[in-house]
Amino acid sequence: GSHHADILAQLGPMPSADDWKAKGLDTYGLIAVNDEGDAAQVEKVSYDMAMELLKGLGSVKLVGPSLGSFSMSSDLITVLLEEFAAELAGHEAKMDSDPHFWMPLTLAKDAYANIMVSKEEFTEEEAKAHWDRMQGVKAKLPTEKGVFGAIPVGTEGYWWDYGKLSLFITNTQLATEQSAAGRAYRKFLNIPESLGNAFGGSVSAELSADSLAMACNIKGGSIKGSVLNNCTIGTCDVEGCILVNVTAKSVKGKGVVLYNVAHDGDLVLEDGEVVTNVFIPGQEKLVMKSTTSTDGGKVFKKQMDNGNPMSFQDVYKLGKTTDVNECYAEAEAAHAKIASSI
């Protein structure tokens, strides 16, 4: 490629402030490209902040959401391995490509520090020190290539984002649609059209034409406009729901999302309720709840006043010190035990 790092992006003409907001560009990591083909990364910012951050890039020709898929030259990989050898050897740091690599490589020092402090990723001193470090990486790269570029994939292609609950719901429900996008989505996920809307299990419930049940065993009930995958349920009465890996004697709800739930009893849910179980070896399972109208990013660090035993961030931290394979085994045992009695 023409750059040491190339990233895929849905690039289009630079939008106006109104279009920026209407397209929800403030909720994505964005790539901006100048007249010379060099790119910069900005992370989930308003139009005004983006304009401020991109001043050092010059005239912005194209902009659009990053698809997150990137390639790196062998030179860049080698320099990064050398620079972060101590962290790699000691397993003592966690970094993400957008805020820790691409942004300090492509933004001005003060601009980078301001955005990282505003997102509580770094103190100002830490942000500037990291920027200096990445600029040291940049200085070691061969100069016959640019540092960071973008590969446009157009603006009309299908792109199914699961980074937010609202998008997870919208895109998962796409599997039930009889549209070009729905058919493409099912093909991408290898959901066979020829097997109808229930396969891989046994579904005795009344299943509407706009529902999809995969690898499910359901004894009775009524399923309307819903997507179910790998569920074992006695009686299932749901409408406009998404159920993934759910085992329960009965489930009743409208517009709910259940993900990895093992419940030895009857689940009667409020409209729009979201529930997941977290299994930790040697401990009672955690029942974590939210709603489809709640912005998880805004409450991630807070313990919600809905019976949750801790914040989502605290659950995330537990995962850092827990053997994931043991968690899976614990979950599988819980599902199997309940399934045997249904």
C-alpha positions as CSV (number, residue, x, y, z in Angstrom):
1,G,0.0,0.0,0.0
2,S,0.9,3.7,-0.2
3,H,0.9,4.0,3.6
4,H,2.4,2.1,6.6
5,A,-1.1,1.7,7.9
6,D,-4.2,1.5,5.7
7,I,-7.7,1.3,7.2
8,L,-11.1,0.6,5.6
9,A,-13.7,3.4,5.8
10,Q,-17.0,4.3,4.4
11,L,-15.8,7.5,2.8
12,G,-17.9,10.3,1.3
13,P,-17.8,14.1,0.8
14,M,-17.2,16.2,3.9
15,P,-20.8,16.7,5.4
16,S,-22.3,19.9,6.8
17,A,-22.8,20.2,10.6
18,D,-26.5,19.3,10.2
19,D,-25.7,16.2,8.1
20,W,-23.0,15.2,10.6
21,K,-25.5,15.1,13.3
22,A,-28.3,13.5,11.2
23,K,-26.0,10.6,10.1
24,G,-24.9,10.0,13.7
25,L,-21.2,10.5,12.8
26,D,-20.5,11.7,16.4
27,T,-21.1,8.1,17.5
28,Y,-18.3,6.5,15.4
29,G,-14.6,6.5,15.0
30,L,-14.1,8.6,11.9
31,I,-11.5,8.7,9.2
32,A,-10.8,12.0,7.4
33,V,-8.6,12.2,4.2
34,N,-6.9,15.3,2.8
35,D,-6.2,16.2,-0.8
36,E,-2.9,14.3,-0.7
37,G,-4.4,11.1,0.4
38,D,-3.2,11.2,3.9
39,A,-5.7,10.3,6.6
40,A,-6.3,11.1,10.3
41,Q,-8.5,9.4,12.9
42,V,-10.9,11.1,15.2
43,E,-12.9,9.2,17.9
44,K,-16.6,9.9,18.4
45,V,-16.7,13.7,18.5
46,S,-19.0,16.5,17.5
47,Y,-18.7,18.3,14.2
48,D,-17.1,21.4,15.8
49,M,-14.6,19.3,17.7
50,A,-13.8,17.3,14.6
51,M,-13.1,20.5,12.7
52,E,-10.8,21.7,15.5
53,L,-8.9,18.3,15.7
54,L,-8.5,18.1,11.9
55,K,-6.9,21.6,11.4
56,G,-3.5,20.0,11.1
57,L,-4.6,17.8,8.3
58,G,-5.3,20.6,5.8
59,S,-8.2,20.5,3.4
60,V,-10.5,17.6,4.2
61,K,-11.7,15.9,1.0
62,L,-13.4,12.8,2.3
63,V,-14.7,11.6,5.7
64,G,-16.6,8.6,7.0
65,P,-16.9,5.9,9.6
66,S,-14.0,3.6,10.1
67,L,-14.8,0.0,9.6
68,G,-11.9,-0.9,12.0
69,S,-10.2,-3.3,9.6
70,F,-6.6,-2.2,8.9
71,S,-3.3,-3.5,7.5
72,M,0.2,-2.6,8.6
73,S,3.5,-2.6,6.9
74,S,6.2,-4.9,8.2
75,D,8.2,-1.8,9.1
76,L,5.5,-0.5,11.3
77,I,4.9,-3.8,13.0
78,T,8.6,-4.1,13.7
79,V,8.9,-0.6,15.2
80,L,5.8,-1.1,17.4
81,L,7.1,-4.4,18.7
82,E,10.4,-2.8,19.6
83,E,8.7,0.3,21.2
84,F,6.3,-1.7,23.3
85,A,8.5,-4.7,24.1
86,A,8.4,-4.1,27.8
87,E,4.6,-4.0,28.0
88,L,4.3,-7.1,25.8
89,A,6.8,-9.0,27.9
90,G,5.1,-8.0,31.2
91,H,1.5,-8.1,30.0
92,E,1.1,-4.8,31.8
93,A,-0.8,-2.5,29.5
94,K,-3.9,-2.5,27.3
95,M,-4.1,-0.4,24.2
96,D,-6.6,0.1,21.4
97,S,-5.6,0.9,17.9
98,D,-7.8,4.1,17.4
99,P,-7.0,6.1,20.5
100,H,-3.5,4.8,21.2
101,F,-2.0,4.3,17.7
102,W,-3.8,6.1,14.9
103,M,-4.9,9.3,16.8
104,P,-1.4,10.2,18.3
105,L,0.2,9.4,14.9
106,T,-2.2,11.7,13.0
107,L,-3.4,14.5,15.3
108,A,-1.6,17.5,16.7
109,K,-0.2,17.1,20.2
110,D,-2.6,19.5,22.0
111,A,-5.6,18.3,20.1
112,Y,-4.8,14.7,21.0
113,A,-4.3,15.5,24.6
114,N,-7.6,17.5,24.8
115,I,-9.7,14.7,23.4
116,M,-8.0,12.0,25.6
117,V,-8.5,14.0,28.7
118,S,-12.1,14.8,27.8
119,K,-12.7,11.0,27.5
120,E,-10.9,10.3,30.8
121,E,-8.4,8.0,29.0
122,F,-5.3,9.9,30.2
123,T,-4.3,12.9,32.2
124,E,-2.9,15.7,30.1
125,E,0.6,14.7,31.1
126,E,0.1,11.1,30.2
127,A,-1.6,11.9,26.9
128,K,1.3,14.2,25.8
129,A,3.8,11.6,26.9
130,H,2.1,8.9,24.8
131,W,1.9,11.3,21.8
132,D,5.6,11.8,22.1
133,R,6.2,8.1,22.2
134,M,4.1,7.5,19.1
135,Q,5.8,10.3,17.3
136,G,9.0,8.5,18.0
137,V,7.6,5.4,16.3
138,K,6.6,7.6,13.3
139,A,10.2,9.0,13.1
140,K,11.6,5.5,12.7
141,L,9.5,4.6,9.7
142,P,10.9,4.6,6.2
143,T,9.7,7.8,4.5
144,E,8.9,6.5,1.0
145,K,5.4,5.7,2.3
146,G,2.9,7.8,4.0
147,V,2.1,7.0,7.6
148,F,-1.7,6.5,7.7
149,G,-4.1,6.2,4.8
150,A,-7.6,5.0,4.1
151,I,-9.1,2.6,1.6
152,P,-12.7,3.7,0.6
153,V,-15.4,1.0,0.4
154,G,-18.0,3.4,-0.8
155,T,-21.1,4.7,1.0
156,E,-23.8,2.3,-0.3
157,G,-22.4,-1.1,0.8
158,Y,-24.0,-3.0,3.7
159,W,-22.4,-2.5,7.1
160,W,-23.9,-4.1,10.1
161,D,-22.6,-2.5,13.3
162,Y,-23.2,-4.2,16.7
163,G,-21.3,-1.6,18.8
164,K,-24.5,-0.2,20.4
165,L,-27.6,-2.0,21.7
166,S,-29.9,-0.1,19.3
167,L,-27.8,-1.2,16.3
168,F,-27.6,-4.8,17.7
169,I,-31.4,-4.9,17.8
170,T,-31.9,-3.2,14.3
171,N,-29.3,-5.4,12.6
172,T,-30.3,-8.7,14.3
173,Q,-34.0,-8.1,13.3
174,L,-32.8,-7.6,9.8
175,A,-32.5,-11.4,9.6
176,T,-36.3,-11.6,9.4
177,E,-36.8,-9.1,6.6
178,Q,-37.8,-10.1,3.1
179,S,-35.7,-7.3,1.5
180,A,-32.4,-7.2,-0.5
181,A,-30.6,-6.2,2.7
182,G,-32.3,-9.0,4.7
183,R,-31.3,-11.6,2.1
184,A,-27.7,-10.3,2.0
185,Y,-27.5,-10.4,5.7
186,R,-28.8,-14.0,5.9
187,K,-26.4,-15.0,3.2
188,F,-23.5,-13.4,5.1
189,L,-24.4,-15.3,8.2
190,N,-25.0,-18.5,6.2
191,I,-28.7,-18.7,7.2
192,P,-30.2,-21.0,4.6
193,E,-33.3,-19.6,2.8
194,S,-34.4,-23.1,1.8
195,L,-35.0,-24.3,5.4
196,G,-37.7,-21.7,6.2
197,N,-37.9,-19.8,9.5
198,A,-37.3,-22.6,11.9
199,F,-34.5,-25.1,11.6
200,G,-31.9,-27.0,13.7
201,G,-34.3,-27.9,16.5
202,S,-37.9,-28.4,17.3
203,V,-40.4,-25.5,17.6
204,S,-44.0,-26.4,18.6
205,A,-44.9,-22.8,19.4
206,E,-47.0,-20.7,16.9
207,L,-44.3,-19.0,14.8
208,S,-45.1,-16.0,12.7
209,A,-43.7,-15.6,9.2
210,D,-41.6,-12.7,10.2
211,S,-39.8,-14.6,13.0
212,L,-36.7,-16.8,12.9
213,A,-35.9,-19.6,15.3
214,M,-32.5,-21.4,14.9
215,A,-31.3,-24.4,16.9
216,C,-34.2,-23.9,19.3
217,N,-36.3,-26.4,21.3
218,I,-39.6,-24.7,22.3
219,K,-42.6,-26.7,23.5
220,G,-45.4,-24.1,23.0
221,G,-46.5,-20.5,23.0
222,S,-46.6,-17.7,20.4
223,I,-43.6,-16.1,18.7
224,K,-44.2,-12.9,16.6
225,G,-41.6,-10.8,14.8
226,S,-38.7,-12.2,16.9
227,V,-35.3,-13.7,16.4
228,L,-34.3,-16.7,18.6
229,N,-31.1,-18.6,18.6
230,N,-30.0,-21.6,20.6
231,C,-32.9,-21.4,23.1
232,T,-34.6,-24.1,25.1
233,I,-37.9,-22.9,26.5
234,G,-41.1,-24.6,27.7
235,T,-43.6,-21.9,26.8
236,C,-42.4,-18.8,24.8
237,D,-44.8,-15.9,24.3
238,V,-42.8,-13.1,22.8
239,E,-43.2,-10.2,20.3
240,G,-40.5,-8.1,18.7
241,C,-37.9,-9.8,20.8
242,I,-34.3,-11.1,20.5
243,L,-33.4,-14.2,22.5
244,V,-29.9,-15.7,22.3
245,N,-28.9,-18.7,24.3
246,V,-31.9,-18.6,26.7
247,T,-33.0,-21.6,28.8
248,A,-36.2,-21.1,30.9
249,K,-39.4,-22.8,31.8
250,S,-41.3,-19.9,30.2
251,V,-40.6,-16.5,28.7
252,K,-43.1,-13.7,28.2
253,G,-42.2,-10.3,26.9
254,K,-42.5,-7.6,24.2
255,G,-39.5,-5.8,22.7
256,V,-37.1,-7.5,25.1
257,V,-33.5,-8.7,24.6
258,L,-32.3,-11.8,26.5
259,Y,-28.7,-12.8,26.0
260,N,-27.2,-15.9,27.7
261,V,-29.9,-16.3,30.3
262,A,-30.5,-19.5,32.4
263,H,-33.6,-19.1,34.5
264,D,-35.1,-22.0,36.5
265,G,-38.6,-20.6,36.4
266,D,-40.9,-18.2,34.6
267,L,-39.5,-15.1,33.0
268,V,-42.2,-12.3,32.8
269,L,-40.5,-9.2,31.5
270,E,-41.3,-5.5,31.3
271,D,-41.6,-4.1,27.8
272,G,-38.1,-3.2,26.4
273,E,-36.3,-5.0,29.2
274,V,-32.7,-6.3,28.6
275,V,-31.3,-9.1,30.6
276,T,-28.1,-11.1,30.6
277,N,-26.5,-13.5,33.1
278,V,-22.8,-13.5,34.0
279,F,-21.4,-16.7,35.2
280,I,-18.3,-16.7,37.5
281,P,-16.8,-20.0,38.9
282,G,-17.6,-20.5,42.6
283,Q,-20.0,-17.6,42.8
284,E,-23.7,-17.1,42.3
285,K,-24.5,-15.9,38.7
286,L,-24.9,-12.1,38.2
287,V,-28.2,-11.0,36.7
288,M,-27.5,-7.8,34.8
289,K,-30.4,-5.7,33.5
290,S,-31.0,-2.6,31.3
291,T,-33.6,-1.4,28.9
292,T,-33.6,-0.9,25.1
293,S,-34.0,2.8,25.6
294,T,-30.9,3.1,27.8
295,D,-27.6,4.3,26.4
296,G,-25.2,1.8,27.8
297,G,-22.2,4.0,27.2
298,K,-23.6,6.7,29.5
299,V,-24.3,4.3,32.4
300,F,-21.3,1.9,31.9
301,K,-19.5,3.2,35.0
302,K,-22.6,3.5,37.2
303,Q,-24.5,0.9,39.2
304,M,-28.0,1.3,37.8
305,D,-30.9,1.5,40.3
306,N,-32.6,-1.5,38.9
307,G,-31.3,-4.4,41.1
308,N,-28.0,-4.8,39.2
309,P,-25.4,-6.0,41.7
310,M,-22.6,-3.8,40.2
311,S,-21.8,-1.5,37.3
312,F,-21.1,-2.9,33.8
313,Q,-17.6,-1.6,34.2
314,D,-17.1,-3.7,37.4
315,V,-18.3,-6.7,35.4
316,Y,-15.8,-5.9,32.7
317,K,-13.0,-5.7,35.4
318,L,-14.0,-9.1,36.7
319,G,-13.4,-10.6,33.3
320,K,-9.7,-9.5,33.4
321,T,-9.0,-11.9,36.3
322,T,-11.3,-14.7,35.6
323,D,-10.7,-17.8,33.5
324,V,-13.1,-17.4,30.6
325,N,-13.2,-21.2,29.9
326,E,-14.3,-21.8,33.4
327,C,-17.0,-19.2,33.0
328,Y,-18.3,-21.0,29.8
329,A,-18.3,-24.3,31.6
330,E,-20.3,-22.8,34.5
331,A,-22.8,-21.4,32.1
332,E,-23.2,-24.6,30.1
333,A,-23.8,-26.6,33.3
334,A,-26.5,-24.1,34.4
335,H,-28.3,-24.2,31.0
336,A,-28.1,-28.0,30.8
337,K,-29.5,-28.5,34.3
338,I,-32.6,-26.3,33.6
339,A,-33.0,-27.8,30.1
340,S,-33.2,-31.3,31.5
341,S,-36.4,-30.4,33.4
342,I,-38.2,-28.7,30.5
